[in-house]
Amino acid sequence: MLSSRRGRKVGATLVLSSVESVIREAIKTEWKGPGTTHRKVWKRVRELCVTAGYPVPSVNTVTARINLLGEREKERRRSGSKSTNDTFQARPGVNRRTTPLAVLEMDHCVVDCIIVDETTRRPLCRPWATIIIDRCTRIVMGFYLSIHHPDSFSVAMAITHATLTKDNWLSLLGDEDLDYPYYGVPEKICMDNAKEFVSKVLKRAAEKHRIKLAWRPFGKPWYGGTIERLNGTLNMSYIHFLPGTTLSDVKLRGEYDSSKESCLTFSEFRLWFSRCIQQYHNEKHRILGMTPHEKWMECFSEGGKLSHPALVDDAKGFALDFMPEKRRVVSRDGVSLNSFKYWCPALSPYICPGKRRVVKYNPNALKVVWVQVDGGRYIETPFADLTIPDLSISERKIAIGQLKEKSEYQGASRAQRQSLVIRQSAKNRDLVAGAQKSTKRMRKAVENAQQTKFSESVSAIRPAERSQPGESGMDYTKPPKKFEVDL
């Protein structure tokens, strides 16, 4: 019986229910994507209404129905969940860590710069970087640069680089001004849910060395805000000023030809990137109020005395634990992996046809594998045929793809196929060295194999020195010479 406000009630509409259904359907199908507008939705409504014989509502009516969705839902349909969360989601938490090595964050990123190959100086690709940063000090504990897409080997090399000392790495870089005194076994590593970050190999190795692993919730990259911010800082403050940079997007790049302006080889970029990281360590950090290097020194200074993290007892064993692996049987003729045979006399006591053992390998250099025997010890095992040159898995795949259609490969035995693959890989390398029209995939495979030599030299898993075919002056293609002996 109380008096109410005069006029139309809130929420009441004068539009036919059939037209309302058309508007709802048009909003559902047309209000999505970054280029959507109110007028675009209205045009679709007009089209449907004219076809059905309904009266066409005005643009303002359609706009009012769109606004009923709310700003959050409109942004989600227009720009996606990530942009919506960045704008509307509450994130009051703060990552506070008072000790170094307590929490590290690891992630991959593709570098916004095109490099050229060492041989022809033609544009090759954008390299990848796997980076590990300490959340407390903002020190980049370690990184691994690669031409190939990130995989379990990239993770192993990055963790090894972050944990072990960098003396050998610095000496091979050849820059006396570089200094990298940061190392140590982390207590916890945070990362996203990429396949190589959730592998069983990584979990087993981390458990063995008492390293906790933590993964971000799906679709919530801000849980790794420290490493994400570092990637943005490296790109915006350093890499975007390099010749050949691709910048952040097409609009920002404009008419700049990144491929044409590219000039840095992978080895040159690696040295530049190392210097870039050192510069980052010695610039004042907004959150820390000091440089990352000063924060590191402060954390390891007690009473005026400088301490240091504990060293890893078995550096090679630590590195191999994180390497890619397969399980194989040690038989009388050796270990079979990737269609190659491996043998070492030290494996003789461990021949057992019914027992599979862990075999660690480097996908970029198949010349040697490491067989884990009793007690967790690794035995370095080279090719059974020492005349076989080194090659990578990618080179092998390319060679097999080129040979599959040939009749000589289809009807050949296993040993003959192996010989054909090795010969084809050598031809591909010669083609890249002497020709200008080799495919980019082939050039990347050859360049990747060449750059692996640096990674092997600086890592704790570098194989023992062995003479290569031809170095001894002996021709293995000829039968052995017979000698007269008295019996």
C-alpha positions in Angstrom: 0.0 0.0 0.0 3.1 2.3 0.2 3.5 4.8 -2.6 6.2 3.9 -5.1 8.4 6.0 -7.4 6.5 7.2 -10.5 7.5 6.0 -13.9 9.0 2.9 -15.4 10.5 0.3 -13.0 14.2 -0.4 -12.9 15.1 -3.2 -15.3 11.8 -3.0 -17.2 12.2 -3.2 -21.0 9.9 -2.2 -23.9 11.7 -4.5 -26.4 10.0 -7.7 -27.6 11.2 -10.9 -25.9 12.1 -12.3 -29.4 14.3 -9.2 -30.1 15.9 -9.6 -26.6 16.8 -13.2 -27.6 18.4 -12.0 -30.8 20.5 -9.4 -28.9 21.7 -12.0 -26.4 22.7 -14.3 -29.2 24.6 -11.5 -31.1 26.4 -10.5 -27.9 27.5 -14.1 -27.4 28.9 -14.5 -30.9 30.2 -11.0 -31.7 31.4 -9.5 -28.4 34.8 -11.2 -28.4 38.2 -10.4 -29.5 40.3 -7.2 -29.2 38.6 -5.6 -32.2 35.0 -5.9 -31.1 32.8 -2.8 -30.8 29.2 -2.0 -29.8 28.4 -1.1 -33.4 29.7 -4.5 -34.7 27.2 -6.2 -32.3 24.4 -3.9 -33.4 25.0 -4.7 -37.1 24.7 -8.4 -36.3 21.5 -7.7 -34.4 20.1 -5.7 -37.3 21.0 -8.5 -39.8 19.2 -11.1 -37.7 16.1 -8.9 -37.0 15.7 -8.0 -40.7 15.9 -11.7 -41.6 13.3 -12.7 -39.0 11.0 -9.7 -39.6 11.5 -8.2 -36.1 11.8 -4.5 -35.4 15.4 -3.3 -35.3 16.5 -1.9 -31.9 18.7 1.2 -31.7 22.5 1.1 -31.0 21.9 2.6 -27.6 19.6 -0.4 -26.7 22.2 -2.9 -27.8 24.9 -1.0 -25.9 22.8 -1.1 -22.7 22.5 -4.8 -23.0 26.2 -5.2 -23.4 26.9 -3.1 -20.3 24.7 -5.4 -18.3 27.6 -8.0 -18.6 29.8 -5.9 -16.3 33.2 -4.5 -16.9 35.0 -7.7 -15.8 33.0 -10.0 -18.1 33.3 -7.5 -21.0 37.1 -7.4 -20.6 37.3 -11.2 -20.4 35.4 -11.7 -23.6 37.4 -8.9 -25.3 40.9 -9.5 -24.2 41.0 -12.9 -22.5 41.5 -14.2 -18.9 45.1 -13.0 -18.5 44.3 -9.3 -19.2 41.2 -9.6 -17.0 43.1 -11.0 -14.1 45.8 -8.3 -14.5 43.2 -5.6 -14.3 40.6 -6.9 -11.8 42.1 -9.7 -9.7 43.3 -8.9 -6.2 46.9 -9.9 -5.5 47.7 -8.7 -2.0 50.5 -11.3 -1.3 54.1 -10.2 -1.1 57.1 -12.6 -1.6 59.4 -11.9 1.3 62.5 -14.0 1.6 65.4 -13.1 3.9 67.9 -15.7 2.9 69.5 -16.4 -0.4 69.1 -19.8 -2.1 65.8 -20.3 -0.1 63.6 -19.9 -3.2 64.7 -19.8 -6.8 62.5 -19.2 -9.8 63.2 -20.8 -13.2 61.6 -20.2 -16.6 62.2 -20.2 -20.4 61.9 -17.2 -22.7 62.6 -16.7 -26.3 65.1 -13.8 -26.9 63.7 -10.8 -28.8 66.7 -10.8 -31.2 67.6 -12.7 -34.3 71.1 -14.2 -34.5 73.1 -15.3 -37.6 75.0 -18.6 -38.1 78.7 -18.8 -37.8 79.4 -20.0 -41.3 77.3 -17.9 -43.8 76.3 -15.0 -41.5 72.7 -15.5 -42.7 69.7 -14.9 -40.3 69.2 -18.1 -38.3 66.6 -17.9 -35.5 65.8 -16.3 -32.1 67.7 -18.1 -29.4 66.1 -19.5 -26.2 67.2 -18.7 -22.6 66.5 -20.8 -19.5 67.1 -18.5 -16.6 67.2 -19.1 -12.8 66.9 -16.2 -10.4 67.2 -16.0 -6.6 64.0 -14.4 -5.1 65.8 -12.9 -2.1 68.8 -11.2 -3.8 67.5 -11.0 -7.4 70.8 -12.6 -8.5 70.6 -14.5 -11.7 72.1 -17.7 -10.3 72.5 -19.4 -13.7 71.3 -19.6 -17.3 71.5 -21.7 -20.4 71.3 -20.3 -23.9 70.3 -22.6 -26.8 69.4 -22.6 -30.4 67.0 -25.6 -29.9 63.7 -25.4 -28.2 63.9 -25.8 -24.4 63.9 -29.4 -23.2 65.1 -31.5 -20.2 68.7 -30.9 -21.3 68.2 -27.1 -21.1 66.8 -27.6 -17.5 69.8 -29.7 -16.5 72.3 -27.3 -17.9 70.6 -24.3 -16.2 70.4 -26.0 -12.8 74.0 -27.1 -13.1 75.2 -23.6 -14.1 73.3 -22.1 -11.2 74.5 -24.6 -8.5 78.2 -25.0 -9.4 81.0 -22.5 -9.5 81.6 -20.6 -12.7 85.4 -20.6 -12.9 85.8 -22.8 -16.0 82.9 -21.1 -17.7 84.5 -17.6 -17.2 87.8 -18.8 -18.4 86.4 -20.1 -21.7 84.3 -17.0 -22.3 87.7 -15.2 -22.4 86.6 -11.9 -20.8 88.7 -10.8 -17.9 86.2 -8.2 -16.8 83.5 -10.7 -16.2 82.9 -11.8 -12.6 80.3 -14.3 -11.5 80.8 -15.4 -7.8 77.3 -16.8 -7.3 76.6 -20.5 -6.7 75.0 -22.8 -4.3 72.4 -25.7 -3.9 68.9 -24.2 -3.7 66.4 -25.2 -1.1 63.4 -24.8 -3.4 62.8 -24.1 -7.2 59.6 -22.6 -8.5 58.5 -23.0 -12.1 55.5 -23.3 -14.4 54.0 -26.5 -15.7 56.0 -27.0 -18.9 56.6 -30.7 -19.8 60.3 -30.6 -19.0 59.6 -29.0 -15.6 57.3 -31.9 -14.5 59.4 -34.8 -15.8 60.2 -37.8 -13.6 63.9 -37.2 -14.2 63.8 -33.8 -12.6 61.7 -34.9 -9.7 64.0 -37.9 -8.9 67.2 -35.7 -9.2 65.7 -33.0 -7.0 64.6 -35.5 -4.4 68.0 -37.0 -4.3 69.7 -33.7 -3.7 66.9 -32.5 -1.3 65.7 -29.7 -3.5 62.0 -29.0 -3.2 60.1 -28.3 -6.4 57.0 -26.1 -6.7 54.8 -25.4 -9.7 52.6 -22.5 -10.4 48.8 -22.9 -10.6 47.7 -23.2 -14.2 46.9 -19.8 -15.8 48.4 -17.7 -13.0 51.8 -16.5 -14.2 52.0 -13.9 -11.5 53.0 -16.7 -9.1 56.4 -16.5 -10.9 56.5 -12.7 -10.8 60.2 -12.4 -10.1 61.4 -14.3 -13.1 58.7 -12.8 -15.4 59.8 -9.3 -14.3 63.4 -10.2 -15.0 62.5 -11.4 -18.5 60.8 -8.1 -19.2 63.7 -6.1 -17.8 66.3 -7.9 -20.0 64.2 -7.4 -23.1 63.1 -3.8 -22.5 66.3 -2.5 -21.0 69.0 -4.4 -22.9 68.0 -6.8 -25.8 65.7 -4.3 -27.6 68.7 -2.1 -28.3 70.6 -4.8 -30.2 70.8 -4.9 -34.0 68.4 -7.5 -35.2 65.9 -7.1 -32.3 62.3 -8.1 -33.0 61.0 -5.8 -30.2 57.8 -6.8 -28.4 55.3 -6.7 -31.2 54.7 -5.9 -34.8 53.3 -2.4 -34.2 56.4 -1.4 -32.2 58.7 -2.8 -34.8 57.2 -0.9 -37.6 59.2 -1.1 -40.8 62.4 -2.2 -39.0 63.7 -5.4 -40.8 65.0 -7.5 -37.9 66.4 -10.3 -40.2 68.3 -7.8 -42.4 69.8 -5.9 -39.5 70.8 -9.1 -37.6 74.6 -9.5 -37.2 75.4 -11.3 -33.9 76.4 -15.0 -34.0 75.4 -17.3 -31.2 78.8 -17.2 -29.5 78.9 -13.4 -29.8 75.4 -13.1 -28.3 76.4 -15.5 -25.5 79.3 -13.2 -24.5 77.1 -10.1 -24.8 74.3 -11.7 -22.7 76.9 -12.6 -20.0 78.0 -9.0 -19.8 74.4 -7.9 -19.8 73.7 -10.1 -16.7 76.7 -8.7 -14.9 75.5 -5.1 -15.7 72.1 -6.1 -14.2 73.7 -7.4 -11.1 75.5 -4.0 -10.5 72.5 -1.7 -11.1 70.3 -0.5 -8.3 67.2 -2.6 -7.9 64.0 -0.7 -7.1 62.6 -3.3 -4.7 65.9 -4.1 -2.9 67.0 -0.4 -2.6 70.5 -1.6 -3.6 72.2 -3.6 -6.3 71.6 -7.4 -6.4 75.4 -7.9 -5.9 75.4 -5.7 -2.8 72.4 -7.7 -1.5 74.2 -11.0 -2.1 77.3 -9.7 -0.3 75.2 -8.4 2.6 73.5 -11.8 3.1 76.9 -13.6 3.2 78.6 -11.1 5.5 78.5 -11.8 9.2 80.4 -9.6 11.7 82.6 -8.3 8.9 83.6 -11.7 7.7 82.6 -13.0 4.3 81.1 -16.6 4.1 80.1 -18.6 1.1 77.6 -21.3 0.2 78.5 -25.0 0.6 80.2 -26.6 -2.4 78.8 -29.7 -4.1 81.0 -32.7 -3.3 80.5 -34.6 -6.6 79.9 -32.0 -9.3 79.9 -34.4 -12.2 77.4 -36.8 -10.4 75.2 -33.8 -9.6 75.1 -32.6 -13.2 74.5 -36.1 -14.6 71.5 -36.7 -12.2 69.6 -33.9 -14.0 70.5 -35.0 -17.5 68.0 -36.7 -19.9 67.9 -40.5 -19.5 66.6 -43.7 -20.9 66.6 -47.2 -19.4 68.6 -49.8 -21.4 70.1 -53.3 -20.9 73.8 -53.8 -20.7 74.3 -56.8 -23.0 77.4 -58.6 -24.2 77.8 -56.3 -27.2 77.2 -53.1 -25.2 74.4 -50.6 -24.7 72.0 -49.7 -27.5 70.7 -46.1 -27.6 69.4 -44.0 -30.5 70.4 -46.8 -33.0 74.0 -46.7 -31.8 76.1 -49.1 -29.9 78.1 -48.0 -26.9 80.8 -50.0 -25.1 83.4 -49.6 -22.4 85.5 -52.4 -20.8 84.4 -51.1 -17.3 80.8 -52.3 -18.1 81.9 -56.0 -18.2 81.0 -56.8 -14.6 77.5 -55.3 -15.1 76.3 -57.4 -18.1 72.9 -58.6 -17.2 70.3 -59.3 -20.0 67.3 -59.0 -17.6 68.2 -55.8 -15.9 67.6 -52.3 -17.2 69.9 -49.5 -16.1 69.7 -45.7 -16.3 71.6 -44.3 -19.3 72.2 -40.6 -19.3 72.9 -38.8 -22.6 73.3 -35.4 -24.2 70.9 -35.0 -27.2 73.2 -32.6 -28.8 76.3 -34.8 -28.7 75.7 -38.6 -29.0 79.4 -39.6 -29.0 79.2 -40.7 -25.3 76.7 -41.8 -22.7 76.9 -42.4 -19.0 75.6 -45.7 -17.6 74.5 -45.7 -14.0 75.7 -48.8 -12.1 75.4 -50.1 -8.6 75.8 -47.4 -5.9 74.7 -44.6 -8.2 78.1 -44.3 -9.9 78.3 -43.4 -13.6 80.5 -45.1 -16.2 81.3 -43.0 -19.2 80.7 -45.1 -22.3 81.7 -44.0 -25.9 80.6 -45.3 -29.2 81.6 -49.0 -29.7 82.9 -48.0 -33.1 85.4 -45.2 -32.4 85.5 -44.2 -36.1 81.9 -42.8 -35.9 82.0 -39.0 -35.7 79.9 -37.1 -33.2 76.4 -36.0 -34.2 73.2 -34.8 -32.5 69.7 -36.2 -32.4 68.4 -33.4 -34.7 71.1 -34.1 -37.3 70.2 -37.8 -37.2 66.5 -37.1 -37.7 67.2 -34.9 -40.7 69.5 -37.5 -42.2 66.9 -40.3 -41.7 64.2 -38.1 -43.3 66.3 -37.5 -46.3 67.1 -41.2 -46.7 63.7 -42.7 -46.1 62.6 -42.5 -49.7 65.8 -44.1 -51.0 65.7 -47.8 -51.8 69.2 -48.4 -50.5 68.1 -47.3 -47.1 64.8 -49.3 -47.0 66.4 -52.6 -47.9 69.6 -52.1 -45.8 70.5 -53.8 -42.5 70.7 -52.0 -39.2 74.5 -51.6 -39.5 74.2 -50.4 -43.1 71.5 -47.9 -42.2 73.7 -46.5 -39.4 76.5 -46.0 -41.9 74.2 -44.3 -44.3 72.9 -41.9 -41.6 76.4 -41.0 -40.6 77.5 -40.4 -44.2 74.4 -38.2 -44.9 74.9 -36.1 -41.7 78.5 -35.4 -42.8 77.2 -34.4 -46.3 74.7 -32.0 -44.6 77.5 -30.4 -42.6 79.6 -29.9 -45.7 76.6 -28.4 -47.5 76.1 -25.9 -44.8 79.8 -25.0 -44.8 80.1 -24.6 -48.5 76.6 -23.5 -49.8 74.4 -20.6 -49.3 71.0 -22.3 -49.9 70.9 -24.9 -47.2 67.6 -25.0 -45.3 67.2 -23.1 -42.0 66.4 -26.4 -40.2 69.6 -28.0 -41.4 71.7 -24.9 -40.5 70.1 -24.8 -37.0 71.0 -28.5 -36.5 74.6 -28.0 -37.5 75.0 -24.7 -35.5 73.5 -26.4 -32.5 76.0 -29.3 -32.7 78.9 -26.8 -33.0 77.8 -24.7 -30.0 77.4 -27.9 -27.9 81.2 -28.0 -27.7 81.2 -24.9 -25.6 78.5 -26.3 -23.3 80.5 -29.5 -22.8 83.7 -27.7 -22.1 82.3 -25.6 -19.3 80.1 -28.3 -17.7 81.0 -30.9 -15.2 79.9 -33.7 -17.6 82.6 -33.0 -20.2 83.7 -36.4 -21.6 87.3 -37.6 -21.3 89.6 -36.6 -24.1 89.8 -39.2 -26.8 91.7 -39.1 -30.1 89.3 -38.6 -33.1 89.5 -40.7 -36.3 92.4 -39.6 -38.3 94.3 -37.9 -35.4 96.4 -41.0 -34.9 97.5 -41.2 -38.5 95.9 -44.6 -39.0 93.5 -45.3 -41.8 90.6 -47.4 -40.4 89.1 -48.0 -43.9 91.9 -50.4 -44.8 92.3 -53.9 -43.4 94.9 -54.3 -40.6 98.5 -55.1 -41.6 99.8 -58.6 -40.8 103.0 -59.0 -38.9 105.2 -62.1 -39.1 105.7 -63.6 -35.6 107.6 -66.7 -34.4 105.5 -69.2 -32.4 
